[in-house]
Amino acid sequence: MKLVLRNITKRFGSLVANDSISLEVSPGEVHCLLGENGAGKSTLMNVLYGLYQADEGEIVLDGEVQHFLGPGDAMAAGIGMVHQHFMLIPVFTVAENVMLGNESTGFAGTLDLDAARGRVREISERFGFHVDPDALVEELPVGVQQRVEIIKALSRDAQVLVFDEPTAVLTPQETDELMEIMRQLKEAGKAIVFITHKLREVREVADRITVIRLGKVVGEAEPTASNAELASLMVGRPVELVVHKDEPRLGDDALVVKDLHVRDALGHVHLDGISFTIRAGEVLCVAGVQGNGQTELTEAILGLQEHVEGSVTLDGRQLVGRSVRQVLDAGVGFIPEDRQADGLVGGFSIAENLMLNRSFRSPFVRGGSLRVDALEEFAERKLEEYDVRAPDIHTRASKLSGGNQQKVVVARELSRDLRLLVAAQPTRGVDVGSIEFIHKQVIATRDSGIPVLVVSTELDEVVALADRIMVLYRGQVVGIVPGATPRETLGLMMTGERPKDVVA
């Protein structure tokens, strides 16, 4: 099935999100839609999927103009969409999720779950997904949940598949698996629209590339284009893809972690006696495949874990046993790995989110009353300083693109009087321009003499930012190595192996 979008224009009030955008996708082709967060990529695909109606333009499938009034019409026409944030019900099984909205009934009008299970097995076996139809979605790894989303689309016989930022929440290994799945779908004759801002992925699977900036098509490129060329098209200026930093000016030991143990309520061990130190003016990056204790480490430092043993001191002050409020007041800034769940209140405005951890003190509150003028002045300044692209400071956080949401979180945390910055997946799901900006802020924080703990599953990011790298595997420290350690060595350590020259 051939997809043609002709001169699609979509407005939200005075904001033109899509400005006369046209593109074509043929069967057996991966057409990559590349652009910054907020460029209009997802809006365009939401028009295609029937979630929005275009103000101008046409959607054409195999020569016939379509008029979608909702996603049901789009799915019936053969369009499937794999969203960045999965549209799954956690407490339902895979088969139950797959049949949602497309329920078939058996004897006496009962739901035909056996048919759904069979469809899941058929698609899973065809593409090598290895998905159990009776597994509860909430118990599946993120990468497998994404496969369930793909199975949902394929179960409705989708011929055009839209992947909207599909790797934003995946580990490097899961990303590689998804790239292989996309190749298989391409070979099966599916027309694929791949929305992303990750240049390596674009060059790996795209047959054609269309670049969107500020709602307009600004160019097309071949997969052979360099990262620098693609980044420049996206952002509209040359982008520094390499982090420039001087040698660290190290101070005294600042964060000292000794024999830290973390268990969950059922007694499962997530951190098994780890110890490390970060000096003032140093970036320590934590590397490892997601799920090896990184989340529990950051949450233990912040006071978010209940079953913690051992010692965590910052400038000699014990943090274990303190409340989250007390830890924040001790000068700990926290960029969480899931900005939507833990970093922002979606229904609050940008200005309100910028004052979340200082909503009870000066300069925003005086005599028990909110100083609106002080908050608005602060928010306007941070919007400009951190290049948050939004209509105004009163825009709800939920209306921002992922990269702009992340900038709000970074702006809030770095605007405090810090003694330690903990940044978990600081650039997850953000574009190259925002990555460049956030990396510069992390290094500037380090250069101001503040210790920084960065947790990232992106090896490129780890190597770029780290003065030292600590690799975790199954809750234990495999080793702590210099920032210039080769990727091959780090990859080996992430599997639990310790090279001879590495000391734990």
N, C-alpha and C positions, 0 to 999 in steps of 0.2 A: 504494500500500500504506500503510495507516494503522498507526502504531506507538503502542502504549499501554504505559507502564511504571506498574505499580500497587504502591505501598508497598514499593519495593525497599529492603531493609536488608542491608548487608554489614559484617561485623565482622572485625577482625584482632586476635585476642586481646581485650584490654579496650578497644581503640580501635574506635569505631563510625564507619566511614568514610562510610557512607550510612545515614541514619536515616529510613526510611519515606518515600522520595522517589517522587513520582508526576508524570508528565508525558505529554502527547500530542503527536504530530506527524502532520499530515495530508499527503497527496500535494500537491506544488506549494507547499510551505510551508518556510520557513527558521525553525526554532525555535532560538533562541540560549540556550545554557546558560552563564551568566555567574557568575564567582566568583573569589576569590583563589586563588593557588597553594595546594594542600593542602586545598581546600574539599571535595573529593570528586567533582569533575566527571569526571576520567579514570577513577576507580574505577567510577563508574556506567556509563560507556560500555564499560569492560572487562567488566562483567557482561552488558551487552547483546550484546557481541561473543563471548561464550562463553569469555573468558580467565579470568574468575572465575565462580563460581556464587553466586547470592544466598542468604543465610541465610533471608530471608523475601521474599515478594512474587512478582509475576508479570510476564512479558514476553508481550504479546499483539500478534499481527500479523493484521490484518483479521479480528478477532474470535476467533482461535484462540490458545489458550495454548501457548507454546513451551517446550521443555526443551532448552537447548543444553548439550552436554557439552564443546564446544570450538569454536574459530573456524570449523572446517569446517561444523559444523551451522548456525552463524549465516550463513555465506556461502551455503550451500545454500538457506536460507530467504529470501535476498534482501537481506542486510545487508552493506554494505561499509564499511571504515574506512580513513581516511587519517590515519596516525599523525604526531605531531609530529616524531619521529625516524624517518626513512624506513626501511621494511623492504625494502630493495633490496640486491642483490648487485652491488657496483661493477664487477667484471670481466665481468659478463654484459651482453649487449645488452638493449635495451628489450624486444624480442620475447621473449627468453629469460626475463626477469624477469616479464613478463606471464603467461606460460604456467606458471610455477612453481606447483606444487600443483594445477594444472588441465591437466595435460599431455594432449595428444591425439596419437595415433600414426597413422602412415600405413602405407605398404607395408612388410611384413616387420617390423613393430613399431617402426620408427624414429620419432623425434619429428617431428611435422608442424610444422616451423617456419614453413613458408609460410602455414599457416592462422593462426598467431599473428601473423605480419607483416600479413596481411590484416585481422585484427581490430583491430590497432593503427591501421592506416591508416583503417579505417572510422570508428572512434571519434574519431580525431584530426581527420578532415575534418568530421565532424558538429558538433563543438564548437569547431573552429578552434584545436586545440592545437599544430599544426605540430611534431609529434614524429616523428623518423626512427626506424623500428622497428629498424634495424641499428646505431644509435649505441650506443657503450659508455656505460653509466650514469655511470661515474666521470669521463667527459669532458663531461658535461652540466652547465649551471648549476643551482643549487639550485632555482630556480623551475620549470625543465623537469623536474627529477627529481620534483618534487611532481606534475606533470601525469602522469608515468608511474604514480605511486601511484593517481591518480584513474582512469586507463585500466585499471589492474589490477582495480579494483573494478567498473567498468562492464563489463568483459569477462566478468564472471560474472553479468551482468544484475542488478546490485544496484538495488533500488528504494528502500531507505533508506540514505543516505550519512551517515556520521559524520566530521566534520572536527575532529580533536583538536589545538587550538592550531596551526592550519595556517600562520599567518603569523609564527610565532616566529623563523624563520630566513630570512625573505624581505626583500628590499629594498622600499622604498615602491612602486616601479614594479611589482614582481612581486606585491605585495599587491593593487594596483589590478586587475591582470590576473586574480588569483584571485577577486576580488569579482565580476568580470564572468562568470567561469566558473560561479560559484555561481548567478548569476541565470539563466544558460542552463540549468543542471541543474534549477532550480526550474520554468522554463517547460516543460521536458520531462516534468514531473510527478513528479520525484523528491521524496521526503521527506528533508529535510536537518536534521541536528542539528549545530549550529555551536558548538564549545566555544572560548571565548576569554576574555580579560580586557581586551581593547583596546576602549575605549568608542566610538571613532570607527567602527570596523568593525561593531560591534553595531548602531549607529544607521543604518548605511549599507545593510545587507542583511537585518536581522532582521524577520520578521513578528510574532513573539512572543518575549518574553524571560522566562526563569525564572532567578532569582538563588538561588544556593546559598551558604550560609556555615556552616562547621564541620559539614558533612555533612547539613544540613537545608535544605529550601526555605524561604527567608525572605520571599519575595515574588515577584510577577510585575509586569512593567512593559511599557509600550508603547514602540516605537522613538522616539516623540516626547519621552520623558523626557530631562531634561538630564543632562549628564555628571556634575554634582554629585550629582544624585539617584541615579543608577546607582552611582556610586562609594560613596556613603554606604550603600546597600543591601548592596554587596559586603563592605565593611569593618566595618560596624556603627558607624560614627562619621563625622563630617564629615572629608573628605580635602582637603588643600591641593593643588589641581591646578596651582597657579602656584608657581614657585620664587622665594622671597623672598631677596634677597641685597643687601648694601650695596655701595657702590663699592669696588673692590679697593684694598687698601693695598700698592702695588707696591714691591718691593725691587729688588735688583740682578739683572742677567741671570743666570739659573741654568742652564737647558738651552740650549745653543747648537749648532745643527745647521748645518753648512756643506758645500755641494756634495756632498750624499749621493747615492750611486749604489748601487743594488741590482740584481743580476742573478741568474738561477737557473742551475742547472748546465748548461743548454743555451745560455746566453748571452742569453736573453730579458730585456729591460730592464723592471724593475718600478718603480724610482724613478730619475728622470733628472735628477740634479743639484739636489735641492731644498735650500733653506736657510730657516731660521726661528729665532726665539729666544723662549723663555718666561721671563718674569721671576718671581722669588719672589712668591707671593701672587696668581698669575694663573691663570685657566683658559683654555687655548687648545683649542678644539674643531676637529677635522678633519672636514669634511663632504665628501660625494661618494658616488656610486653604488658599491656594493660591487664590489671588483675593480679599483680604480684606484690601488692602491699602499698603501692604508691598513694592511692586514695586514703587508705587508713593512716598513713604517715602524716599527710597534711592535716587530716581531721584530728589526729591525736595532738598535734601541736596547737591546733585552734581550740581544743577543748570540746570537740564534737563527738569524740568517742567515749563510751562509758567505761569499758573494761580495759584500762590502761595500767601497766606497771612499768617502773623504771623512772628515769629522770630526764626532763627537758628543761634546761635553764637558758635564759636570755639575759645577758649582762649580769649573770650571777643570780637572777631571780627565778625561782621555780615556777614553771607553768602547769605542770601536771597537777590536777586537782582543782584548778581554777576554772571559773565559768568562762563562756565565750566572751562575755562583756569584759571581764577582767583581763583576758588575754589581749583583746583589741585595745583596751586602755593601756596595756603594757607597751604598746607601740607596734603591734603586729598587723601588717597589711595583708589581705588575703584576696587573691584572684582565684575563684573556684573553677573547677573543671567544667561544671555545667552552669553557665551564666543564667539560663532561664529558670532553673530550679533553685539555685542557691545564691546567685549574684544580683538579681533584680526582682522587683515587684512589678510585673507586667502592667497592671492596672494603674500604677503610679506614673506621674510625669517624669521627664528627665530630671527636672530640678529636684523633685522629691526623692528620686533614687540617689542623687548626688549627696544628699544629706542623711542617708539612712543610718549610718553608724555614728552620727553626731546630731541626731534630731532632738537632743535634750540639753544641749550646751551651747555656749558662745561659739561662733558669732551668729548662729541661726536662731537661738532662743535667748530671750532675756526676760527675767521676771515671770517665767512660765508662759510667755507669749512668743509666738513665731514672728520673727522679723522677716517679713516677706521681701522687703527691699534688699536686705543683705543676701538672702537666698537667691533672688533673681539675678543680682549683680554677680554673685559667685558662679551661678550656672551659665550665664551668658559668657563669662570669661573662659570657663572650661570648655564650652562648646567650640569656641574659637581656637583655644590652645590645643585641644585634642582632635580638632577637625571632625567633630561629630556632625554628620549630615542629617539634619532634621529641619522641619519647617520652623520650629521654635522650641524653647525650653519647656513648654507646656505639653508637648507631644508625649503620648503614652509610650513607655518603653517597649511595650508589646508591638508597637507599630514600626519600630526600627528594624533595619536589616541586622543580620547576625554580627557583622563587623562593627557596626555602630553601637550595638548593645555592648559589645566587648569594650569599646572605647569608653563608654560611660562607666563601666566597672573599673577600668584602669585609671580613669581620671579621678574617680572617688578615692580609690585606695592610695594613689600616689600623691594626693593632695593633703594627706594627713601627716602628722609628725611621726615618722616611722623609726623603729629600731630594728625591724626585720621585715622583709617582703617575702611572702610565700606565694608563688605563682604556679598554679596547676593548669597545664595545657593552655598557656596564655594566648596562643594564636589559633586555637582550634576553630575551624570553620570561618576564618577571616582571609581576606584577599591579600595580594602581595604588597599593595600600598599600605594596608593596615599592619601587616606583619613587619614591614620595614619600620614603621612608626613605633610599634610596641617594643620591638627589639632595642631601638634607640633609647626608649624610656627605661627599660631594664638595665642597660649598661650605664645610663646616667645615674640611676639609683645606686648602683654598685660603686661608681666613681665618686659619689658623695659620701662614701664611707659606710654605707648600709650593707649588711650581709643579705644575700638573696638566695633563696632556695627555689629552683625551677624544676617542676616535674613535667616531662614531655615524652610522648611516644614517638615524636618526630626526631629521628637521629640527626637530620640536617640542623634542626634547631638546637639540639643538645650540643653538637660540636661547635656551632656558631657562637653560643653564649657562654659556654662553661669555661671556668678557670680549672675546675676539677669536676670529674664525673663519677657518681656513685651508681653502680648497677645493682638492681634488686632482682632476685629470683626466688619465688615462693616464700616471700617474707624475710629473706635473709640477704645480707650484703655479700655479693660475689667479689667485689673489690672496689676500691676507689682509685681512679687513675687520672692522669693529667688531661686537660681539655683537648690536647692535640692528638689523643690516642686514635689510631686508625679505625674507621668504621668496621672493618672486618673483625678486629679484636673485640670491639663493643658488641657486634652481632653474636660472636661466639659466647661472650659473657652473658648475654641476654638469654641464652639457652641453658645457663647454669654451669657452664664450663669455665674454669679459671686458668688462663694461660700461665705458664711457669713463672713469668716475670711479674705477675700481678699478685699483690699482697692484699688479703682481705682486711 
